[in-house]
Amino acid sequence: MYFSNLHSTSHIGAEVKILSYPVTADPAVLADHEQLTDVCRELDAAHLEVRRLYDRWSELKVMQAGLGG
């Protein structure tokens, strides 16, 4: 995996993964369609994980507010 040295155990880790490497800046990645596909899949998965974590965070904040916060 292209981002195997990074861990996505938290939303910060997933955000770091998303932002850590501008794919379009690496001609080697762009020249290798299989690697580009893998990188795009990993970035998509990281984006989805961040969205899931923020959605959950929002749910928990609502629950906390409902309990008197």
Helices and strands as residue ranges (DSSP letters): H 11-19, G 23-25, H 27-31, H 33-66
